[in-house]
Amino acid sequence: MPLLPQRPTAIVTVAAAVAGLTSFSLSTAGSAQAASTTVTISEVFGGGGNSGAPLRSDFVELYNTSSAPVDLTGWSVQYWSASGTSAQKTPLSGQVAPGHHFLVKEADGANVSAPALENPDVTGTIAMSGTAGRVAIVDPNGATVDLVGWGGASVAEGSPAPATTNSTSVFRKSECTDTDDNAVDFTVGTPTPTSSAAGATACTPQAPHEPSTVTIQQIQGSSHLSPLRDERVSKVSGVVTATNATGFWMQAPSDDDDATSDAVFVYTKTAPTAVVGDAVSVDATVSEFRPGGASGNDNLTTTQLTSPVVTVTASGQALPAPAVLGKDRIAPQQNVESGDPKNVESAAATFDPTKNAIDFDESLEGMRVALDDARAVGPTNPKYRETPVVPGQNVDALTTPRGGVLYSGYDHPNAMRVILDDQAKPANPLPVSTVGDVYTGRTTGIMDYSFAMPHVHVTDVAGHRNAGLKRETTKAQGLFEMAVATFNVENLAPSDPQTKYDRLAGQITGNLRAPDVLALEEIQDNNGAQNDGTVDSSTTVKKLVDTIKAAGGPTYQARWVDPENGKDGGQPGGNIRQVFLYRTDRGTSFVDKGTPGATTATGVTGRGLFTDLTVSPGRIDPTNTAFTDSRKPLVGEFKFRGTKVYVIANHFNSKGGDDPLFGRWQQPVRSSETQRHAQATVVRGFIDKLLAADPNARIVTLGDLNDFEFSQTTDILAGSGKTAMTDLPRTLPVNERYSYVYEGNSQILDHILLSPKLAQPWLGLGKPPFNYDIVHTNSEFPDQDSDHDPQIVRMTVTPF
């Protein structure tokens, strides 16, 4: 898994990316009808019975603003999820008198100890969201009388009202005021359900909301959230600098304050009529759009103008000069956030673009920016047409020998990285790049934010220089060297195209020179992601073994243990597992012991030369909670020319759920580490048992640990003192320690560790008796066969 698993953030975000959109709103402009003159929605609460909720039930509260009773027979309350297209309905009956409320009780939550609603007028069964959604009142003719969308609702009157929580409702500021803009009319606070039994309630109409005339800089402010959010503004002026399928960016002359952006995105929902070079004046509502909706996800918001009225005042205007990253504006190099604000969007957070890269990028939001001779530090993602780059100048980062930037510690996030994409639809497509390639000259675009990373939507593409990076090939093992490799083959399934098998076979036979033992991760079952209970992977393994042989490689034998269905995580239905391949033509054999099973734990028996596994292949403590919804370690007892070698294949818990480097939660919390620490502890305990039985045991533990060489996970697994395992990535020069490239950060996730007998020089003299190589064949290239690079160790294995 990547450093921070960010794609997809939410289904709606992925849909937009696939459609080639870049900055879009979940709010569709415009209401279903004119402001209601009879019954309005006065309050909605969706957190009923949830954790922290003050009430047991969801509810919708209505109010009769007219001077006559309204018969609700045949009317209904209808509810949609935030992005839903199908309504749930509660039929209404009875009358609501002038100036009276009408309370519609909906579903109860799990917390039945919370207080019940008093005197509801109608009872329904709709379970509503505690954070975002849409509710309408519909008359007997099917006409929408009133509607409120809140949070990340895809439909609202005007702009959505603010998001709620389990403890808050969204309610009308004045029951008898309906301006037809939910963001203007509603606010959030403690639920106050009121039924018709409460009698008449007089209200004072809200004073007319006069839009304020402001500048773009005043809208953006020097913070992550606009100080004018949810306000209606008028006569916001600027020049259109770029467009996409849902709106346009506009930029005003600089106010000479680097902390406030000079640009903003105008969300028109459909393709805008304004074109690049138009001078425009915009009346709109200021909104903050968060990809994935208003719930507690990691994404920062982008400021937008929604429900706009756009007036073109001139055409053919010159565009503002771009700010050149790395020259005019230089991001803090190794500092995403210097403090610990918890939430960078909070009012208490210090906003300082000179110290914090996350604030630096915010201060350029929506503006024209450029990079001169930008260098690709990650491969282009062919599906999304995105390339991680750094500026061609003034970059303070540890560069890999092949042109990337190394993620060498939690305090070295390489904060100057940005993602180039072509979502602003440049005239020429963004060239596909391999790590080290250079976009020569000046690349110009719009600064934005997506998938928890700063993005530049390219409008003008520079040239392209191929750095000529080639896939590596390791040395062949010698006659008395045992070659052991690890390779995550990324959800290999029989349904994958034959070309994937051919290319993987080519890597194994050619680039890895056909190792004696190969530990594979992410081998799926015989029907891949089809979730029907199948767990056997013999078809998958055979197809790979046959393809290797057809490519001129050896005839590999295989050993593995099928997992329980759905118990090892990964792609649902895939049942990924580790598999050993080994070749017998060079003196390698496998020692089969016991009866392997998904829940059968292997153990250690005997002492000294008579030490053995109780089950081989076997799983290490598979029922331990450390491996819940995660792969269980696979251990096998091999012999190389008669000498025992124990190989432990691992695939630790992924980084899913960790906070991203550029997310709103700072400092990022790496919550997934807890399980990996527990997993490393279990495997280390098994290694300790082997070494206690035989201090000279030859042990190789390897695989996708989903953690770095500088991590506590690796420290736990390596151990200390005389029985310490040697983590081979740590034996390389620092800038060569990577097997994976994520968002432009080259990093180690895969490891090989050796026990003292295999790692220490004989008699303490000379060089270590091994050669280790990370073979860069995938992570730096856009045409990947896997997202991981394989690695291999060639060891001199002797019986003494």
C-alpha positions in Angstrom: 0.0 0.0 0.0 1.1 3.6 -0.5 2.4 6.0 2.1 -1.0 7.5 2.4 -3.8 5.9 0.6 -5.7 8.7 -0.9 -7.4 7.5 -4.0 -10.3 7.4 -4.1 -11.3 9.8 -1.3 -15.0 9.2 -2.1 -17.1 7.8 -4.9 -18.2 11.2 -6.0 -14.6 12.4 -6.1 -13.5 9.5 -8.3 -16.4 10.1 -10.7 -15.3 13.6 -11.2 -11.7 12.7 -11.8 -12.7 10.1 -14.3 -14.9 12.6 -16.1 -11.9 14.9 -16.3 -13.3 17.4 -13.8 -11.1 19.3 -11.4 -12.9 21.6 -9.0 -16.5 21.0 -8.7 -19.3 21.5 -6.1 -21.6 19.0 -4.6 -24.2 21.7 -4.6 -26.3 22.2 -7.7 -27.3 25.8 -8.1 -31.0 26.8 -8.2 -34.0 25.8 -6.3 -37.0 23.6 -7.2 -39.3 26.6 -7.1 -39.8 30.1 -5.8 -39.6 30.7 -2.1 -42.5 29.0 -0.3 -45.4 31.2 0.8 -47.2 28.4 2.8 -45.3 25.6 4.5 -41.5 25.7 4.9 -39.0 23.3 6.4 -37.9 25.0 9.6 -35.6 22.3 11.1 -34.0 19.0 10.2 -32.1 16.6 12.6 -30.4 13.4 11.3 -28.3 12.4 14.3 -31.1 10.9 16.3 -29.9 8.0 18.5 -26.3 8.2 17.3 -23.3 8.6 19.5 -23.5 11.9 21.3 -27.0 12.7 20.1 -29.3 14.6 22.5 -32.4 12.9 21.1 -33.4 9.3 20.2 -35.0 10.1 16.8 -34.4 12.0 13.6 -37.0 14.6 12.8 -38.2 17.1 10.2 -40.0 20.2 11.5 -42.4 22.2 9.3 -43.8 25.7 9.8 -46.9 27.4 8.3 -45.9 30.9 7.2 -49.4 31.7 5.8 -52.5 33.2 7.4 -54.7 30.1 6.7 -54.6 26.4 7.8 -52.9 24.0 5.3 -54.3 20.6 4.8 -51.4 18.1 4.5 -53.4 15.2 3.2 -51.5 13.7 0.3 -48.4 15.7 1.1 -45.1 13.9 2.0 -41.7 14.6 3.5 -39.0 13.2 1.2 -35.3 12.5 2.0 -32.2 11.9 -0.1 -28.7 11.2 1.0 -26.2 13.9 0.2 -25.5 12.6 -3.4 -28.5 10.3 -3.6 -31.0 10.1 -6.5 -33.7 8.0 -4.9 -36.0 9.5 -2.2 -37.4 7.9 0.9 -40.9 9.2 1.8 -43.1 9.8 4.8 -46.8 10.5 4.0 -48.3 13.4 5.9 -51.8 13.9 7.1 -53.7 16.4 9.3 -53.6 20.2 9.2 -51.0 22.8 10.3 -52.5 26.0 11.5 -51.1 29.5 10.7 -48.0 30.2 12.7 -47.8 26.7 14.0 -45.1 24.0 13.7 -45.7 20.4 12.6 -43.3 17.7 13.8 -42.5 14.7 11.7 -40.7 12.0 13.7 -38.4 9.7 11.7 -36.2 6.7 12.6 -34.7 6.0 16.0 -31.0 5.3 16.3 -29.2 2.7 18.4 -29.0 4.9 21.5 -32.4 4.3 22.9 -31.4 5.8 26.2 -31.5 9.3 24.6 -34.8 11.3 25.2 -37.7 10.6 22.9 -39.5 13.2 20.8 -42.5 14.7 22.5 -45.9 14.9 20.7 -44.8 14.2 17.1 -47.6 15.0 14.6 -46.6 12.2 12.2 -44.3 9.2 12.5 -42.1 7.9 9.7 -39.2 5.4 9.4 -36.5 7.3 7.5 -33.0 7.1 8.9 -31.3 10.3 7.9 -27.6 11.3 7.8 -26.2 13.1 10.8 -24.0 15.3 8.7 -25.4 16.0 5.2 -28.5 15.3 3.1 -31.6 16.8 1.4 -35.2 17.0 2.6 -38.2 18.3 0.6 -41.9 18.9 1.3 -43.9 17.7 -1.7 -47.6 18.5 -2.3 -50.3 16.0 -3.7 -49.5 17.2 -7.3 -45.8 16.2 -6.9 -44.6 19.8 -6.7 -41.8 20.6 -4.3 -43.1 23.2 -1.8 -39.8 23.7 0.0 -36.4 22.0 0.0 -33.3 22.2 2.2 -29.9 20.7 1.3 -27.2 20.8 4.0 -23.6 19.7 4.3 -22.3 18.1 1.1 -25.7 17.9 -0.5 -25.7 17.6 -4.3 -29.0 19.5 -4.5 -30.0 22.6 -2.5 -31.8 25.9 -2.8 -29.0 28.2 -3.7 -26.0 26.7 -1.7 -26.3 24.0 0.9 -26.7 25.0 4.5 -23.8 24.1 6.8 -23.0 20.5 7.8 -24.4 19.1 11.0 -23.1 16.6 13.5 -24.8 13.9 15.7 -25.5 16.6 18.3 -26.7 19.5 16.0 -29.6 20.2 13.6 -29.9 22.6 10.7 -32.6 25.1 11.4 -34.1 28.2 9.7 -32.8 31.5 11.2 -36.3 33.0 10.9 -39.2 30.6 10.4 -41.1 33.2 8.2 -38.1 34.1 6.0 -37.3 32.1 2.9 -34.8 33.7 0.5 -34.5 30.5 -1.5 -30.9 30.1 -0.5 -30.3 27.4 2.1 -26.9 28.8 3.1 -28.4 32.2 3.8 -31.6 31.0 5.5 -30.2 28.2 7.8 -27.7 27.8 10.5 -26.6 24.9 12.8 -27.2 24.5 16.5 -28.9 22.4 19.3 -32.0 20.6 18.1 -35.3 22.2 19.2 -38.2 20.0 17.9 -41.6 21.7 18.1 -44.9 20.1 17.3 -48.3 21.6 16.7 -49.1 21.0 20.3 -46.9 23.9 21.2 -49.3 26.5 19.9 -48.6 29.4 17.6 -45.2 30.9 17.3 -44.8 34.5 16.2 -41.6 35.3 14.2 -39.9 38.4 12.9 -38.9 38.3 9.3 -35.2 38.3 8.7 -33.8 41.5 7.4 -33.2 41.4 3.6 -29.7 40.0 2.9 -27.8 42.5 0.8 -24.9 41.0 -1.0 -21.6 42.7 -0.1 -19.1 44.0 -2.7 -15.8 42.4 -2.0 -12.5 41.5 -3.6 -11.2 38.0 -4.3 -8.5 38.6 -1.7 -11.1 39.4 0.9 -13.0 36.2 0.0 -9.9 34.1 0.3 -8.5 35.7 3.4 -5.3 34.6 5.0 -6.6 31.2 6.2 -7.7 27.9 4.9 -11.4 28.8 5.2 -12.9 32.0 3.7 -13.9 34.5 6.3 -17.0 35.1 4.1 -18.1 31.5 3.7 -21.9 31.1 3.3 -22.2 34.9 2.6 -23.7 36.2 -0.6 -21.3 38.6 -2.3 -21.6 40.8 -5.4 -19.5 42.5 -8.1 -16.5 40.2 -7.5 -14.2 41.1 -10.4 -11.4 39.4 -12.2 -10.2 37.9 -15.5 -11.0 34.3 -16.5 -7.7 32.4 -16.5 -8.9 28.8 -17.2 -12.1 26.8 -17.5 -13.3 23.2 -17.1 -16.6 21.4 -17.4 -18.1 22.8 -14.3 -16.8 26.4 -14.0 -13.9 28.7 -14.4 -11.1 30.3 -12.4 -10.9 34.1 -12.2 -7.9 36.2 -10.9 -7.7 39.8 -9.8 -4.6 42.1 -9.8 -2.3 41.3 -6.9 -2.9 43.1 -3.5 0.8 42.6 -2.7 -0.1 40.3 0.2 1.4 36.8 -0.3 -0.8 35.4 2.3 -4.1 36.0 0.4 -4.7 34.3 -3.0 -5.7 36.6 -5.9 -7.9 34.0 -7.5 -11.0 31.9 -7.0 -13.0 29.1 -8.7 -16.5 30.0 -9.9 -18.7 26.9 -9.9 -21.3 27.1 -12.7 -22.3 23.4 -12.5 -22.3 23.0 -16.3 -19.8 24.3 -18.9 -19.3 28.0 -18.4 -20.1 30.6 -21.1 -17.3 32.9 -20.0 -14.0 32.2 -21.8 -10.4 32.7 -21.0 -9.5 36.4 -21.2 -13.0 37.6 -20.3 -13.2 40.2 -17.6 -16.1 39.3 -15.4 -18.2 40.5 -12.5 -19.8 37.8 -10.3 -22.6 37.8 -7.8 -22.5 34.5 -5.9 -22.4 32.7 -2.5 -19.0 31.9 -1.0 -18.7 28.2 -0.3 -16.0 25.8 0.8 -16.0 22.6 -1.2 -14.5 19.5 0.5 -13.9 16.5 -1.8 -15.8 13.6 -0.4 -18.4 15.7 1.4 -18.5 17.4 4.7 -17.8 14.4 6.9 -14.6 14.0 8.8 -12.3 13.1 5.9 -8.8 14.4 5.5 -9.2 16.7 2.5 -8.8 20.4 2.8 -11.5 22.6 1.2 -11.2 24.8 -1.8 -13.0 28.2 -1.8 -15.6 28.5 -4.5 -18.3 31.0 -5.7 -21.5 29.1 -6.1 -25.0 29.9 -7.5 -23.2 32.6 -9.6 -24.6 35.4 -11.8 -21.8 36.2 -14.2 -21.5 39.3 -16.2 -18.9 39.7 -18.9 -17.6 43.2 -18.9 -14.8 42.9 -21.5 -13.1 40.3 -23.6 -9.6 39.6 -24.8 -7.9 40.7 -21.6 -4.3 39.9 -20.8 -3.9 37.2 -18.2 -2.0 37.9 -15.0 1.6 36.8 -15.0 2.0 33.4 -13.3 3.9 33.1 -10.0 6.9 30.8 -10.8 7.3 28.2 -8.2 11.0 27.8 -7.1 11.7 31.3 -8.3 9.1 33.9 -7.5 7.7 31.9 -4.7 9.6 29.1 -2.9 7.7 26.6 -0.8 9.0 25.7 2.7 11.2 22.7 1.7 10.7 20.1 4.4 7.9 21.5 6.4 4.2 20.8 5.7 3.1 22.3 9.1 5.5 23.6 11.7 3.1 23.5 14.6 0.5 21.0 16.0 -2.8 22.8 15.4 -4.7 19.4 15.1 -6.9 21.0 12.4 -5.3 23.6 10.1 -8.8 25.0 9.3 -9.5 25.9 12.9 -9.5 29.5 14.0 -6.7 28.8 16.4 -4.3 27.5 13.8 -1.5 29.9 12.8 -1.4 30.6 9.1 2.1 31.2 7.8 3.0 30.6 4.2 6.6 31.4 4.9 7.0 28.4 7.3 4.3 25.9 6.3 4.0 24.4 2.8 0.3 23.6 3.4 -0.3 27.3 4.0 2.0 28.3 1.1 -0.1 26.2 -1.3 -3.3 27.7 0.1 -2.1 31.2 -0.4 -1.8 30.4 -4.2 -5.2 28.6 -4.5 -6.7 29.2 -7.9 -3.9 31.4 -9.1 -1.8 31.1 -12.3 1.5 29.5 -11.4 4.4 28.1 -13.4 7.4 25.8 -13.1 10.6 26.1 -15.1 12.2 22.8 -16.1 10.0 20.9 -13.7 11.4 17.4 -12.9 9.2 14.3 -12.7 9.8 12.7 -9.3 7.1 10.0 -9.9 5.8 8.4 -13.0 2.7 9.7 -14.8 -0.4 7.9 -13.7 -1.8 6.9 -17.1 -5.4 6.6 -15.8 -5.6 10.1 -14.3 -2.9 11.8 -16.4 -1.1 13.1 -13.3 2.7 13.5 -12.7 4.4 14.4 -9.4 7.1 17.1 -10.0 9.4 19.4 -8.2 10.5 22.8 -9.6 13.7 22.9 -11.6 15.4 25.3 -9.2 15.9 25.8 -5.4 14.8 22.3 -4.3 16.3 21.2 -1.1 15.7 17.4 -1.1 17.7 14.2 -1.1 17.7 13.1 -4.7 17.8 9.4 -5.6 20.5 8.3 -8.2 17.7 7.9 -10.7 16.1 11.4 -10.3 13.5 11.0 -7.6 13.3 12.6 -4.2 13.7 10.3 -1.2 11.2 10.2 1.7 13.9 9.6 4.3 12.1 10.4 7.6 8.9 11.8 9.0 10.5 15.2 9.1 11.4 15.1 5.4 8.1 15.2 3.5 9.6 16.9 0.4 7.0 19.6 0.7 7.7 21.3 -2.6 6.1 18.5 -4.6 3.0 19.3 -6.7 1.0 17.1 -9.0 0.7 18.2 -12.6 -2.5 17.2 -14.4 -4.4 18.1 -17.5 -7.9 18.6 -16.0 -7.9 22.2 -17.2 -7.8 20.7 -20.7 -4.7 22.2 -22.3 -4.5 22.4 -26.1 -1.8 19.7 -26.0 -1.9 16.7 -23.6 0.6 16.5 -20.8 3.5 14.3 -21.9 3.8 11.0 -20.1 6.9 10.9 -17.9 9.2 8.5 -16.1 11.1 9.5 -13.0 13.9 11.9 -13.9 12.2 13.3 -17.0 12.0 17.1 -17.4 9.3 19.3 -18.7 11.6 21.7 -20.4 10.9 25.4 -20.4 7.9 26.8 -18.6 4.8 24.8 -17.6 1.9 27.0 -16.6 -1.3 26.1 -14.9 -3.7 26.8 -12.0 -2.9 25.9 -8.4 -5.5 23.7 -6.8 -5.9 20.9 -4.3 -7.2 17.3 -4.9 -6.8 13.9 -3.2 -4.9 15.5 -0.3 -2.2 16.9 -2.5 -1.5 20.3 -4.2 -2.2 20.1 -7.9 -1.4 22.3 -10.8 -4.0 22.0 -13.6 -1.8 22.6 -16.6 -3.0 25.1 -19.2 0.2 25.6 -21.2 2.5 22.6 -21.6 6.2 23.0 -21.9 8.6 20.7 -23.8 9.6 17.3 -22.6 13.0 15.6 -22.2 13.2 11.9 -21.6 15.9 11.1 -19.0 16.3 7.6 -20.5 15.7 5.7 -17.3 16.0 2.0 -17.9 14.7 -0.9 -15.8 17.4 -2.6 -13.8 18.7 -6.1 -14.0 20.5 -7.7 -11.1 23.5 -10.0 -11.2 23.0 -13.8 -11.4 23.7 -15.8 -8.3 26.9 -17.8 -8.1 27.2 -21.5 -7.8 27.2 -21.5 -4.0 25.0 -18.5 -3.5 21.3 -18.9 -2.6 19.2 -16.1 -4.2 16.1 -15.2 -2.3 13.7 -12.4 -3.5 10.5 -10.7 -2.6 8.0 -9.3 -5.0 4.5 -7.8 -4.5 2.7 -8.6 -7.8 -0.3 -6.3 -7.1 -3.4 -8.4 -6.9 -2.4 -11.0 -9.5 -5.5 -12.9 -10.6 -6.3 -15.3 -13.5 -8.5 -12.7 -15.1 -5.5 -10.3 -15.5 -4.4 -10.0 -19.1 -1.8 -12.4 -20.3 0.5 -9.4 -20.9 0.7 -8.9 -17.1 1.8 -12.5 -16.6 4.3 -12.2 -19.5 5.8 -9.1 -18.2 6.0 -10.4 -14.6 7.6 -13.6 -15.9 10.1 -11.4 -17.8 11.0 -9.6 -14.6 11.4 -12.8 -12.7 13.5 -14.6 -15.3 15.4 -11.6 -16.7 15.6 -8.7 -14.2 15.8 -11.0 -11.1 17.8 -13.7 -12.9 15.5 -16.5 -11.7 16.0 -16.5 -7.9 16.2 -19.8 -6.0 13.3 -18.7 -3.7 10.8 -16.1 -4.5 8.3 -14.8 -1.9 5.3 -13.3 -3.7 2.7 -11.1 -2.1 -0.8 -10.3 -3.3 -1.6 -13.6 -5.1 -5.4 -13.7 -5.5 -7.6 -16.7 -5.5 -8.7 -18.6 -8.6 -11.5 -16.1 -9.6 -9.8 -12.9 -8.4 -12.1 -10.3 -6.9 -15.3 -12.4 -7.5 -16.6 -12.7 -4.0 -18.1 -16.2 -3.9 -16.2 -18.0 -1.2 -13.4 -19.3 -3.4 -10.0 -19.3 -1.6 -7.8 -21.7 -3.6 -5.1 -20.0 -5.7 -3.8 -23.0 -7.7 -5.0 -21.6 -11.0 -3.3 -18.2 -10.3 0.0 -19.8 -9.3 0.0 -22.3 -12.1 -0.6 -19.6 -14.7 2.4 -17.7 -13.4 4.7 -20.7 -13.1 3.8 -21.8 -16.7 4.4 -18.3 -18.0 7.8 -18.2 -16.3 8.8 -21.5 -17.9 7.5 -20.3 -21.3 9.7 -17.2 -20.9 12.8 -19.4 -20.6 12.9 -19.6 -16.8 13.1 -22.6 -14.6 10.2 -24.9 -13.6 9.2 -23.4 -10.3 7.6 -25.4 -7.5 5.1 -23.6 -5.2 4.0 -23.7 -1.6 1.4 -21.7 0.2 -1.5 -21.9 2.6 -5.0 -20.9 1.5 -6.5 -18.2 3.9 -10.0 -18.2 5.3 -12.5 -16.5 3.1 -12.6 -12.7 3.6 -10.2 -12.8 6.7 -7.0 -11.5 5.2 -7.9 -8.0 4.0 -7.0 -6.7 0.6 -9.4 -6.4 -2.4 -12.8 -7.9 -1.3 -13.2 -11.3 -2.8 -9.5 -11.6 -3.8 -8.2 -13.4 -0.7 -4.6 -12.3 -1.3 -1.9 -14.4 0.3 1.9 -14.9 0.1 3.2 -17.8 -2.0 6.7 -19.3 -2.2 8.1 -20.3 -5.6 11.4 -22.2 -5.6 13.5 -23.9 -8.2 15.0 -27.3 -7.7 17.6 -27.3 -10.4 20.2 -25.5 -8.3 20.0 -27.5 -5.1 17.0 -26.0 -3.4 14.4 -28.2 -1.9 11.4 -27.7 0.4 10.8 -29.5 3.6 7.1 -30.4 4.0 5.9 -30.9 7.6 2.6 -31.4 9.3 -0.8 -30.5 7.9 -1.0 -26.8 6.8 -4.2 -24.9 7.5 -5.5 -21.4 7.5 -5.8 -21.3 11.3 -3.1 -23.8 12.1 -0.1 -22.2 13.8 3.4 -23.6 13.1 5.8 -23.9 15.9 9.5 -24.7 16.6 10.6 -28.1 17.7 14.0 -29.6 18.5 17.4 -27.9 19.2 20.6 -27.2 17.4 20.9 -29.0 14.1 17.7 -30.8 14.8 15.6 -27.7 15.0 12.5 -27.9 12.8 9.2 -26.3 12.1 6.1 -28.3 13.2 4.2 -27.2 10.1 5.9 -26.3 6.8 4.6 -24.3 5.0 2.9 -22.9 8.0 1.4 -19.7 9.3 2.7 -17.8 12.3 0.1 -17.4 15.0 -2.7 -16.9 12.5 -5.5 -16.4 15.0 -3.6 -13.7 16.9 -5.6 -10.4 16.8 -2.5 -8.7 15.4 -3.5 -10.3 12.0 -7.2 -9.4 12.0 -8.2 -8.5 8.5 -4.6 -8.8 7.4 -2.3 -11.3 5.9 -0.8 -14.0 8.1 3.0 -14.6 7.9 3.9 -17.6 5.9 7.0 -19.6 6.9 8.7 -22.3 5.0 11.7 -24.6 5.8 14.0 -24.9 2.8 17.3 -26.6 2.2 20.0 -25.2 0.0 22.5 -27.9 -0.9 21.6 -29.7 2.3 21.6 -26.6 4.6 18.4 -25.5 6.3 17.2 -22.0 5.6 13.9 -20.7 7.1 12.1 -18.1 5.0 9.3 -16.0 6.4 7.1 -14.2 3.9 5.2 -11.2 5.3 2.6 -8.7 4.1 1.8 -6.4 7.0 -1.2 -4.2 7.5 -1.6 -1.4 5.0 -1.4 2.3 5.7 -5.1 2.8 5.0 -6.6 5.2 7.5 -3.4 7.2 8.1 -3.7 11.0 7.8 -2.1 12.3 4.6 0.9 14.6 4.6 -1.1 17.4 3.2 -4.4 16.8 4.9 -6.3 19.1 7.3 -5.2 17.1 10.4 -1.8 18.2 11.4 0.4 16.7 12.6 -0.7 13.6 10.7 -1.6 10.6 12.8 -0.3 7.2 11.5 -3.0 5.1 13.1 -2.3 2.0 11.1 1.1 1.7 12.7 -0.4 0.1 15.8 -1.3 -3.1 14.1 2.0 -3.3 12.2 3.8 -2.9 15.5 1.8 -5.8 16.9 2.5 -7.9 13.8 6.2 -7.2 13.9 6.2 -8.2 17.6 4.5 -11.6 16.8 7.0 -12.4 13.9 9.9 -11.3 16.0 8.8 -13.6 18.8 8.8 -16.5 16.4 12.3 -15.6 15.2 13.4 -15.5 18.8 12.1 -19.1 19.3 14.0 -20.3 16.3 17.2 -18.5 17.4 16.8 -19.8 21.0 16.5 -23.4 19.6 19.4 -22.8 17.2 21.5 -19.7 17.5 23.0 -20.4 14.1 19.6 -20.7 12.4 19.6 -19.2 8.9 16.5 -17.0 8.7 15.3 -14.7 6.0 12.2 -12.6 6.8 11.0 -10.5 4.0 8.1 -9.0 2.2 5.9 -6.0 2.0 6.0 -4.6 5.5 4.1 -1.5 4.5 6.5 0.6 6.6 9.8 2.4 6.2 13.3 1.4 7.1 13.4 4.2 9.7 10.1 3.0 11.3 9.4 1.5 14.6 7.8 -1.5 12.8 11.2 -2.3 11.3 13.0 -1.7 14.6 10.7 -4.2 16.3 11.2 -6.8 13.6 14.9 -6.4 13.5 15.4 -6.6 17.3 18.6 -5.8 19.0 21.7 -7.3 20.5 23.3 -10.6 19.4 20.1 -11.9 17.9 19.3 -8.8 15.8 18.3 -9.3 12.3 20.0 -7.1 9.7 17.5 -5.0 7.7 19.1 -4.9 4.3 17.6 -1.6 3.1 19.6 0.0 5.9 22.8 -1.3 4.5 22.4 0.8 1.3 23.4 4.4 0.9 20.5 6.5 2.2 19.4 7.8 -1.2 19.1 4.3 -2.6 16.6 3.1 0.0 13.3 2.9 -1.9 11.1 0.3 -3.5 7.9 2.3 -4.0 7.1 5.8 -5.3 4.0 7.5 -3.9 2.9 11.0 -4.9 6.5 11.7 -5.9 8.1 10.4 -2.7 10.5 7.5 -3.2 10.3 5.2 -0.1 10.9 1.8 1.3 7.9 -0.4 2.0 9.5 -3.8 1.1 12.3 -5.4 3.2 14.6 -8.4 3.5 16.1 -9.1 6.9 18.8 -11.7 7.7 19.6 -13.5 10.9 23.1 -13.1 12.3 24.4 -16.4 10.7 23.5 -15.1 7.2 24.5 -11.5 7.7 27.7 -11.4 9.7 31.2 -11.9 8.1 32.7 -15.2 8.8 34.9 -15.1 11.9 34.2 -11.4 12.0 36.5 -10.8 9.1 35.9 -9.5 5.6 32.8 -8.4 3.8 29.3 -9.6 4.8 28.5 -12.9 3.0 25.6 -11.5 1.0 24.8 -9.1 -1.9 21.6 -7.2 -1.8 19.8 -5.4 -4.5 16.6 -3.4 -4.9 15.8 -4.0 -8.6 14.0 -0.9 -9.9 11.6 -2.3 -12.6 8.2 -0.8 -11.7 7.8 2.1 -9.3 9.5 4.7 -11.4 7.7 3.8 -14.7 4.3 4.7 -16.0 3.8 1.3 -17.6 4.1 -0.7 -14.4 3.5 -4.5 -14.0 3.2 -3.9 -10.2 3.5 -0.8 -8.0 6.4 -2.3 -6.1 10.0 -3.0 -7.1 11.3 -6.5 -6.3 14.4 -7.0 -4.3 16.8 -9.8 -3.9 19.6 -11.1 -1.7 22.3 -13.5 -2.8 23.8 -15.3 0.2 26.7 -17.6 0.7 25.0 -20.5 2.5 27.3 -23.2 4.0 26.8 -25.9 6.6 29.4 -24.4 8.9 
